[in-house]
């Protein structure tokens, strides 16, 4: 599982890194292009609006300036002068009023014309006041601030210029900005953008979007504030060429704006559009790229998972097969039908497993032969002991058999059972070192003779000590005369300090001594023998081992109360 995760992570990293880099580069580069396109579009928009505004402003202005080109205008009769004034009003509907002033800047009688007959005295006075304000210090064409004409509710622009050199008089005119206002109100920037005109004082001239009323202050709007900062310190009469485009403001108030200046009037035409709408294409592009990136990542995850699974699944088969081999199950095979390196590895593994099976079978045969030879040697040693005393002939073999059955009842391993059998057969091997006069004595031994007899466990331990494969059997040989209560010999071990195998051999030895004929006693019935073992339980013998022997007898059909059936304990 860890290898699967590692391969999957590696595959994902290998696929994610280039995909993310390409996605990031695509998003950043395309975003820059789209942002630049949006700003260039705003720039081109204000350029077109500037051309339209100049047309709206210059055409009626040129018509009024035509009066200065009339030869000897101020020397003509009044009727001819009035005819020229009426001609201007007729040619351009944007011209609302014309007034001629003398060199002393006083209105000349009879030389004032209006595009309509009913001009209120208030409108007439306002027109003359705006005109006289322009004449102060005049050197060329000048424009006044746009105002809302009383009574008509439309923006009006007043202009004035001198005639002749030296100055023979002045001409002042009111121009209607209604057409310019309609043009800007109809000009839409996307779905929410708008355009408007502002003067160099930050006041609205005309415009759409409902940003403010005519003449109201719009200097707080970020594009206008930026414009006014650029105009700061410049004389009003100085011609100005300004252009700027970019993002203005922050958060929800951020806009993409562009502005440029009409040099003659000193006005700026501005275009605004909320950033979120101006860059809508950018956001749509980012969503599409991110969606594609997500799909690519999903495909990469699926492919990486499939690749990792196809690579790690055979490895699980190898791991399972290796574990089977480690448990000794030689000959196990792994089934990997793939025709690649993994398939070749599987064939090599299967060949190795078959070879190990062959070697194992050969080794088992050799081991069984060797073990059989060991057992035959051990039995021969035991028989050499038993042959000294006719009463004990077969005793060692019977003790080994009974010990094995008790050990099996106690759920010992096959290895421990084999050690029990060897230990039972060899438990009295030390009697080889005991003189026959004591070993075969028919009467009770003296204390001195008993002391000599009690040396046989240590002698037996010393005999088999150099034999390495009998190392685990030494405990049975040395300690089979230890007692549960600690009064045995040779080491006076007590309770569970006595090795379990030695406790089992001691029980089997005592049982066989009770159920076989000796010089000092006849063979006892099983009930009597088990009665004696019960009495020795907890004093000489391990109580649990005695109970295990009872269960062995019960499994073989022996009733220890009432009648008993014949039983053969030796294997």
C-alpha positions in Angstrom: 0.0 0.0 0.0 2.9 2.3 0.8 4.5 1.6 -2.6 1.1 2.3 -4.3 0.9 5.6 -2.6 4.5 6.5 -3.4 4.0 5.6 -7.1 0.7 7.4 -7.2 2.2 10.5 -5.6 5.1 10.5 -8.0 2.9 10.1 -11.0 0.6 12.9 -9.8 3.6 15.2 -9.1 5.1 14.4 -12.6 1.7 15.2 -14.2 0.6 18.1 -12.0 3.8 20.2 -12.2 3.8 20.7 -16.0 0.0 21.0 -16.1 -0.1 23.6 -13.3 2.8 25.5 -14.9 1.2 25.5 -18.3 -2.2 26.5 -16.7 -0.5 29.3 -14.7 1.4 30.6 -17.7 -1.7 30.4 -19.9 -3.9 32.2 -17.3 -1.3 34.9 -16.6 -0.4 35.5 -20.2 -4.0 35.4 -21.4 -5.1 37.6 -18.5 -2.5 40.2 -19.5 -3.7 40.1 -23.1 -7.4 40.4 -22.2 -6.7 43.2 -19.7 -4.6 45.0 -22.3 -7.4 44.5 -24.8 -10.0 45.9 -22.4 -7.8 49.0 -21.8 -7.1 49.4 -25.5 -10.8 49.2 -26.1 -11.4 52.0 -23.5 -8.6 54.0 -25.1 -10.1 53.7 -28.6 -13.5 54.5 -27.2 -12.5 57.9 -25.8 -10.6 58.7 -29.0 -13.8 58.1 -31.0 -15.8 60.2 -28.5 -13.2 63.0 -28.7 -13.6 63.1 -32.5 -17.4 63.2 -32.2 -17.2 65.9 -29.5 -14.8 68.0 -31.6 -17.2 67.7 -34.5 -20.2 68.8 -32.3 -18.1 71.7 -31.0 -16.1 72.8 -34.0 -18.8 72.9 -36.7 -21.0 75.6 -35.0 -17.8 77.4 -33.8 -16.4 77.6 -37.4 -19.8 79.0 -38.6 -19.7 81.7 -35.9 -16.0 82.4 -36.7 -17.1 83.0 -40.3 -18.3 86.5 -39.2 -14.7 87.4 -38.7 -14.0 86.5 -42.3 -16.7 88.8 -43.7 -14.8 91.7 -45.3 -15.3 95.0 -43.4 -18.0 93.5 -41.2 -18.0 96.4 -38.7 -18.1 98.9 -41.6 -21.2 97.4 -43.2 -24.7 98.9 -42.8 -26.6 97.5 -39.9 -29.1 95.7 -42.2 -26.2 93.8 -43.8 -24.7 93.0 -40.4 -28.1 91.7 -39.2 -28.4 89.6 -42.4 -25.1 87.9 -41.7 -26.2 87.2 -38.1 -29.4 85.7 -39.2 -27.5 83.6 -41.8 -25.4 82.1 -39.0 -28.5 81.2 -36.9 -30.1 79.7 -40.0 -27.0 77.6 -40.9 -26.4 76.1 -37.5 -29.3 75.2 -35.2 -26.8 74.7 -32.4 -26.2 78.5 -32.3 -28.8 80.0 -29.9 -27.7 83.6 -29.7 -25.3 86.1 -31.3 -24.2 89.4 -29.9 -21.8 92.0 -31.4 -19.7 94.1 -29.1 -17.7 97.2 -30.0 -14.0 97.7 -29.3 -15.0 99.2 -25.9 -16.6 95.8 -25.1 -20.1 97.4 -25.1 -23.0 95.8 -27.0 -23.7 97.5 -30.3 -27.4 98.4 -30.6 -29.4 96.3 -33.0 -26.7 93.7 -33.4 -28.1 90.9 -31.3 -29.9 87.9 -32.7 -31.6 84.8 -31.2 -32.8 81.5 -32.7 -36.3 82.1 -31.2 -38.5 85.1 -30.7 -39.5 84.7 -27.1 -36.3 85.2 -25.2 -36.9 86.0 -21.5 -35.1 89.1 -20.1 -33.4 86.7 -17.6 -31.9 84.6 -20.4 -30.8 87.7 -22.3 -29.1 89.2 -19.2 -27.3 85.9 -18.5 -26.1 85.7 -22.0 -24.6 89.2 -22.0 -23.0 88.6 -18.6 -21.3 85.4 -19.7 -20.1 87.2 -22.9 -18.7 90.2 -21.0 -16.8 87.9 -18.6 -15.1 86.3 -21.6 -14.1 89.7 -23.1 -11.9 90.6 -20.2 -8.2 90.1 -21.3 -9.3 88.3 -24.4 -6.6 87.6 -27.0 -8.3 84.8 -29.1 -11.2 82.4 -29.1 -12.4 81.6 -25.6 -15.0 79.3 -24.1 -17.0 79.9 -20.9 -18.1 77.1 -18.6 -21.2 75.3 -19.7 -24.4 76.3 -17.9 -28.0 75.2 -18.0 -30.1 77.7 -20.0 -33.0 79.0 -17.9 -36.4 78.0 -19.2 -35.2 75.4 -21.7 -33.3 72.9 -19.5 -30.5 72.3 -21.9 -26.8 72.9 -21.5 -25.4 76.0 -23.2 -21.8 77.0 -24.0 -20.8 80.6 -24.5 -17.8 81.5 -26.7 -16.3 84.8 -27.8 -13.5 86.0 -30.1 -12.1 89.4 -31.3 -12.4 90.6 -34.9 -9.8 92.6 -36.8 -6.3 93.7 -36.1 -6.3 96.1 -34.4 -9.5 94.9 -32.7 -12.6 96.5 -34.2 -15.1 94.5 -32.1 -16.0 91.2 -30.6 -18.5 88.5 -31.4 -20.1 86.3 -28.6 -22.4 83.3 -29.2 -24.3 80.8 -27.2 -24.1 77.2 -28.5 -26.5 74.4 -27.5 -24.9 71.3 -26.1 -28.1 69.2 -26.3 -26.9 67.2 -29.2 -23.6 66.5 -27.5 -25.4 65.4 -24.4 -27.7 63.1 -26.3 -24.7 61.6 -28.1 -22.9 60.9 -24.7 -26.1 59.6 -23.1 -26.6 57.1 -25.9 -22.9 56.1 -25.8 -22.8 52.9 -23.7 -19.7 51.2 -22.5 -20.6 47.6 -22.2 -23.7 47.0 -20.2 -22.9 49.3 -17.3 -20.3 51.8 -18.5 -20.8 55.4 -19.6 -19.0 58.5 -20.9 -19.1 62.1 -19.8 -17.4 65.5 -20.2 -15.8 67.4 -17.4 -14.0 70.8 -17.3 -10.6 71.5 -15.8 -12.3 72.6 -12.5 -13.8 69.1 -12.0 -17.3 70.1 -12.9 -19.6 68.1 -15.1 -20.3 69.5 -18.6 -22.5 66.9 -20.1 -22.6 63.1 -19.8 -24.5 59.9 -19.3 -24.7 57.5 -16.5 -26.3 60.0 -14.2 -23.0 60.7 -12.4 -24.1 64.3 -11.6 -26.0 67.3 -12.8 -24.6 70.0 -15.1 -22.0 72.0 -13.4 -21.9 69.8 -10.3 -18.6 68.7 -8.8 -17.3 65.3 -10.0 -13.7 65.8 -8.8 -14.1 63.0 -6.3 -14.4 60.4 -9.0 -11.0 58.7 -9.2 -10.5 59.2 -13.0 -11.3 63.0 -12.7 -9.1 63.3 -9.6 -6.2 61.8 -11.5 -6.9 64.2 -14.4 -7.0 67.2 -12.2 -3.7 66.2 -10.6 -2.2 66.1 -14.1 -3.6 69.6 -14.9 -2.5 71.1 -11.6 -0.3 74.1 -12.1 -0.9 74.5 -15.8 -2.3 77.8 -17.1 -5.9 77.6 -18.4 -4.9 79.2 -21.7 -2.1 76.6 -22.3 -3.1 74.0 -24.9 -3.0 70.6 -23.4 -2.7 67.1 -24.9 -3.4 64.4 -22.3 -4.3 60.8 -22.5 -4.5 58.1 -19.9 -6.0 54.6 -19.5 -6.0 52.2 -16.6 -7.7 50.9 -13.4 -8.9 53.5 -10.9 -10.3 52.9 -7.4 -10.4 49.8 -5.2 -12.9 47.1 -4.3 -16.4 47.5 -5.6 -15.7 51.1 -6.8 -12.8 50.0 -9.1 -13.3 51.0 -12.7 -11.5 50.7 -15.9 -11.3 54.3 -17.2 -9.7 56.3 -20.0 -9.7 60.0 -20.6 -8.4 62.6 -23.1 -8.5 66.4 -23.3 -10.2 68.6 -25.9 -7.5 71.3 -26.1 -9.7 74.1 -27.5 -12.3 73.9 -24.8 -10.0 72.6 -22.0 -12.5 69.8 -21.4 -11.8 66.2 -20.7 -13.9 63.4 -22.1 -13.9 60.3 -19.8 -15.1 56.7 -20.2 -15.8 54.5 -17.2 -16.7 50.9 -16.8 -16.7 48.7 -13.6 -13.7 46.4 -13.4 -15.9 43.4 -12.8 -17.7 44.0 -16.1 -14.7 45.2 -18.1 -12.8 42.1 -17.2 -15.7 39.7 -17.5 -13.9 38.0 -20.4 -10.9 37.6 -18.2 -12.9 35.9 -15.5 -14.7 33.7 -18.2 -11.3 32.8 -19.6 -9.9 31.9 -16.2 -12.9 29.7 -15.4 -12.5 27.9 -18.7 -8.8 27.4 -18.1 -9.3 26.3 -14.6 -12.1 23.9 -15.7 -9.7 22.4 -18.3 -7.0 22.2 -15.7 -9.3 20.4 -13.3 -10.3 18.0 -16.0 -6.6 17.4 -16.9 -5.8 16.8 -13.2 -8.7 14.4 -12.9 -7.6 12.4 -15.9 -4.0 12.4 -14.5 -5.3 11.1 -11.2 -7.3 8.3 -12.8 -4.4 7.3 -15.1 -1.9 7.5 -12.3 -4.1 5.3 -10.1 -4.6 2.7 -12.9 -0.9 2.6 -13.6 0.1 2.3 -9.9 -2.5 -0.4 -9.4 -1.3 -2.4 -12.4 2.2 -2.1 -11.0 1.6 -2.8 -7.4 -1.0 -5.6 -7.8 1.6 -8.1 -9.1 3.9 -7.1 -6.3 1.2 -8.1 -3.8 1.3 -11.6 -5.4 5.1 -11.7 -5.0 4.8 -10.6 -1.4 2.2 -13.3 -0.7 4.3 -16.0 -2.5 7.5 -14.9 -0.6 5.6 -15.1 2.7 4.5 -18.7 1.8 8.1 -19.6 1.0 9.2 -18.1 4.3 6.6 -20.3 6.1 8.1 -23.3 4.4 5.5 -23.8 1.8 7.8 -24.5 -1.1 6.5 -24.9 -4.6 4.0 -22.0 -4.4 3.6 -20.1 -7.6 2.4 -16.6 -8.5 0.1 -16.1 -11.5 1.1 -13.0 -13.5 0.1 -13.3 -17.1 1.7 -10.0 -18.1 4.2 -10.2 -21.0 6.7 -7.8 -19.5 9.5 -7.6 -17.0 7.0 -8.5 -14.2 5.9 -11.6 -16.1 9.5 -12.7 -16.5 10.1 -12.0 -12.8 7.0 -14.2 -12.0 8.4 -17.1 -14.1 11.8 -16.8 -12.3 10.0 -16.8 -9.0 8.0 -19.9 -9.8 11.2 -21.7 -11.0 13.0 -20.8 -7.8 10.0 -22.0 -5.7 10.0 -25.4 -7.5 13.7 -25.7 -7.0 13.3 -24.9 -3.3 10.6 -27.6 -3.1 13.0 -30.2 -4.7 15.8 -29.2 -2.3 13.4 -29.3 0.7 12.1 -32.8 -0.2 15.7 -33.9 -0.5 16.7 -32.3 2.8 13.6 -33.7 4.5 14.7 -37.2 3.4 18.2 -36.6 4.7 16.9 -35.1 7.9 14.5 -38.0 8.5 17.3 -40.5 7.9 19.6 -38.6 10.2 16.9 -38.3 12.9 16.1 -42.0 12.5 19.8 -42.7 13.1 19.9 -40.5 16.1 16.8 -42.2 17.5 18.2 -45.7 16.9 21.4 -44.6 18.7 19.4 -43.3 21.6 17.3 -46.4 21.8 20.5 -48.5 21.7 21.9 -46.5 24.6 18.7 -46.9 26.6 18.6 -50.6 25.9 22.2 -50.9 27.1 21.0 -49.6 30.4 17.8 -51.6 30.6 19.7 -54.8 29.7 21.6 -54.7 33.0 18.3 -55.3 34.8 15.7 -57.7 33.5 13.0 -55.9 35.6 13.7 -52.5 33.9 13.9 -53.8 30.3 11.8 -51.6 28.1 11.3 -49.0 30.9 13.0 -46.1 29.0 11.0 -46.7 25.8 7.8 -46.8 27.8 8.6 -43.6 29.7 9.3 -41.8 26.4 6.0 -43.0 24.9 3.9 -42.0 28.0 5.7 -38.7 28.2 4.8 -37.9 24.5 1.1 -38.7 25.1 1.1 -36.4 28.2 2.9 -33.7 26.2 0.4 -34.0 23.3 -2.5 -33.6 25.9 -0.8 -30.4 27.1 -0.7 -29.1 23.5 3.1 -29.1 23.2 4.7 -28.5 19.7 6.0 -31.3 17.6 9.6 -30.2 18.4 8.8 -30.4 22.1 7.2 -33.8 21.8 10.3 -35.1 20.0 12.4 -33.7 22.8 10.1 -35.4 25.3 10.6 -38.8 23.6 14.4 -38.4 23.6 14.3 -37.2 27.2 12.1 -40.2 28.3 14.4 -42.7 26.6 17.6 -41.1 27.9 16.4 -40.0 31.4 18.3 -42.9 33.1 21.4 -42.8 30.8 23.5 -41.8 33.8 23.0 -45.2 35.3 25.8 -46.3 33.0 28.1 -44.8 35.5 26.6 -46.7 38.4 28.3 -50.0 39.4 26.2 -53.1 38.7 26.3 -54.2 42.4 24.3 -51.2 43.3 22.3 -50.9 40.1 21.1 -54.6 40.1 20.8 -55.1 43.9 17.6 -57.0 44.7 17.2 -55.7 48.2 16.8 -52.2 49.6 19.8 -49.9 49.1 21.7 -48.5 52.0 21.9 -44.8 52.6 25.4 -44.8 51.1 24.3 -46.8 48.1 21.3 -44.5 47.7 23.6 -41.5 47.6 25.6 -43.1 44.9 22.4 -44.0 43.0 21.2 -40.4 43.2 24.3 -39.3 41.2 23.0 -40.8 38.0 21.0 -37.6 36.8 24.2 -35.5 37.0 26.2 -38.3 35.3 23.6 -38.5 32.5 23.7 -34.7 32.1 27.5 -34.9 31.7 27.2 -37.7 29.2 24.9 -36.0 26.8 26.2 -32.4 27.4 28.7 -32.5 24.5 26.0 -33.7 22.0 24.7 -30.4 20.7 21.4 -31.6 19.2 20.4 -33.1 22.6 20.9 -29.7 24.4 17.1 -29.4 25.1 17.0 -33.0 26.4 19.5 -32.3 29.2 16.8 -30.8 31.4 14.8 -34.1 31.3 17.9 -36.1 32.2 19.2 -33.9 35.0 15.9 -32.9 36.7 13.6 -35.9 36.4 14.1 -36.6 40.1 13.3 -33.1 41.2 10.2 -32.8 43.4 7.4 -30.3 43.2 7.9 -29.4 46.9 11.6 -28.7 46.4 13.0 -31.8 48.2 14.3 -33.6 45.1 17.7 -33.9 43.6 20.3 -33.0 42.3 19.4 -29.2 42.4 16.4 -29.2 44.8 14.4 -27.2 42.3 10.8 -26.4 43.3 7.4 -26.0 41.5 7.6 -24.3 38.1 11.3 -23.7 38.4 11.6 -27.4 37.3 11.5 -27.4 33.5 8.1 -28.6 32.1 9.7 -31.4 30.1 11.4 -32.8 33.2 8.1 -32.6 35.2 6.4 -34.6 32.4 9.2 -37.2 32.3 9.1 -37.5 36.1 5.3 -38.3 36.0 5.7 -40.8 33.2 8.7 -42.4 35.1 6.7 -42.7 38.3 3.6 -44.1 36.4 5.7 -46.8 34.7 7.5 -47.7 38.0 4.0 -48.3 39.5 2.6 -50.3 36.6 5.6 -52.5 36.0 7.1 -55.4 38.1 10.2 -54.5 40.2 12.3 -56.6 42.6 10.7 -54.8 45.5 7.1 -54.8 44.2 4.6 -56.3 41.7 2.9 -54.3 38.9 -0.1 -52.3 40.3 -3.5 -52.0 38.7 -4.1 -48.7 37.0 -6.6 -47.6 39.8 -3.9 -48.2 42.4 -1.2 -46.6 40.3 -3.3 -43.4 39.8 -4.2 -43.4 43.5 -0.5 -43.3 44.3 0.1 -40.5 41.7 -2.8 -38.5 43.1 -1.1 -38.8 46.5 2.2 -37.6 45.1 0.4 -34.7 43.2 1.5 -31.4 44.7 4.3 -33.0 46.7 6.5 -34.9 44.2 4.6 -34.4 41.0 3.1 -31.4 39.1 -0.7 -31.5 39.6 -1.4 -30.4 36.1 0.7 -33.1 34.6 -1.0 -35.7 36.7 -4.4 -34.4 35.5 -3.2 -34.6 31.9 -2.2 -38.3 32.4 -5.7 -39.0 33.7 -7.2 -37.4 30.5 -4.9 -39.6 28.4 -6.1 -42.7 30.1 -9.7 -41.6 29.7 -9.2 -41.0 26.0 -7.9 -44.5 25.6 -11.0 -46.0 27.2 -9.7 -46.6 30.8 -12.1 -46.3 33.7 -10.3 -45.5 36.9 -13.4 -46.3 39.0 -15.1 -49.6 38.7 -14.0 -51.8 35.7 -11.0 -50.9 33.6 -10.4 -51.8 30.0 -7.1 -53.1 28.6 -4.8 -50.3 27.5 -1.4 -50.2 25.7 0.4 -47.0 26.4 3.6 -47.7 24.5 3.5 -46.4 20.9 
